[in-house]
Amino acid sequence: MIPRPLLLVGAGGLAREVLAAVRLLPDVWNPVGALDDTAALHGTLIDGVPVLGGLAQLPALLENEHPDAAVVCCVANARRPLSRLNLVSRLGLPDERWATVVHPAAVTSGASLGAGTVLLAGVVITTPLSVGRHVVAMPHVLITHDDEVSDGVTFAGRASLGGGVFVGESAYLGQGALVREGVKIGAGAVVGMGAVVLQDVPAGQTWAGVPARPLRGESA
Ligand SMILES: CC(C)(COP(=O)(O)OP(=O)(O)OC[C@H]1O[C@@H](n2cnc3c(N)ncnc32)[C@H](O)[C@@H]1OP(=O)(O)O)[C@@H](O)C(=O)NCCC(=O)NCCS
């Protein structure tokens, strides 16, 4: 099988983790470069892959040097949970351009995964279900029966969902967060690392702690 060229959007820590995953799939992916708007990175290597320039160069790269390439968006930030989907819509690529990357040590149980979604090592999805587009699940995330994961959701490492949890668009769940079964996490909400979420989190709010409460005095 001829591996598909892969361009990474973002050249930070998440990009390096995605790179490590795709290198375990040499028959599937051939990482050819990364793009990042941090000018100081241009012309450098991240773990052996060249940073080819800023995001503005993506259309020309896809048109000329890498017409068959897939693209994966490696941007995640708890303070700006909407950033990845905003970037994706700014780039305006068709779904077939977006790589869905699944680490060989992830268990997906026949779940359907949207375009651009990334599952890193040790992610477990326990039953067939649907995961949205451009979702990022970092190592050892647990997604269980009847969960609904919307587009652009980010799970930091070891975040865990009980059954029947709904996670709205672009929500961010911090490292090791635990979400009780049946709870709804609103769109663009942020759940702090280590939180234990026992009740619904309204859209756009940041909750943290055990049990989780609004961090900035917002009302539940
Ligand atoms: C919740 C979070 C987004 C808040 O970030 P922030 O807005 O910068 O908040 P601050 O660090 O300024 O902290 C504000 C207050 O919340 C508290 N706080 C922050 N995060 C907390 C958490 N996870 N649990 C409990 N309290 C927390 C701080 O102690 C501080 O309390 P104080 O006002 O009494 O001093 C952040 O702490 C977090 O958990 N991010 C996720 C990190 C993560 O999972 N990273 C993975 C990287 S791969």
The ligand as an ORCA input file, in Angstrom:
! r2SCAN-3c Opt
* xyz 0 1
  C      -9.808     24.801     34.174
  C      -8.675     25.553     33.489
  C      -8.978     25.665     31.995
  C      -8.641     26.937     34.115
  O      -7.573     27.639     33.595
  P      -7.398     29.191     33.932
  O      -8.591     29.917     33.429
  O      -6.071     29.617     33.425
  O      -7.495     29.247     35.502
  P      -6.356     29.603     36.571
  O      -5.200     28.670     36.455
  O      -6.115     31.074     36.472
  O      -7.096     29.279     37.928
  C      -8.241     30.000     38.372
  C      -8.691     29.376     39.679
  O      -9.224     28.073     39.402
  C      -8.490     27.077     40.133
  N      -8.343     25.937     39.209
  C      -7.798     25.948     37.981
  N      -7.866     24.729     37.427
  C      -8.451     23.942     38.329
  C      -8.782     22.563     38.317
  N      -8.532     21.777     37.249
  N      -9.392     22.055     39.406
  C      -9.665     22.843     40.492
  N      -9.378     24.152     40.537
  C      -8.775     24.688     39.469
  C      -7.168     27.713     40.485
  O      -6.613     27.135     41.638
  C      -7.579     29.156     40.692
  O      -8.182     29.259     41.953
  P      -8.051     30.615     42.828
  O      -8.709     31.692     42.005
  O      -8.783     30.283     44.074
  O      -6.590     30.834     42.997
  C      -7.310     24.833     33.655
  O      -6.774     24.936     34.960
  C      -7.382     23.361     33.293
  O      -7.736     22.484     34.083
  N      -6.988     23.112     32.021
  C      -6.908     21.777     31.462
  C      -5.470     21.343     31.492
  C      -5.267     20.063     30.760
  O      -6.013     19.112     30.882
  N      -4.246     20.058     29.929
  C      -3.938     18.949     29.093
  C      -2.814     19.379     28.243
  S      -2.368     18.141     27.119
*
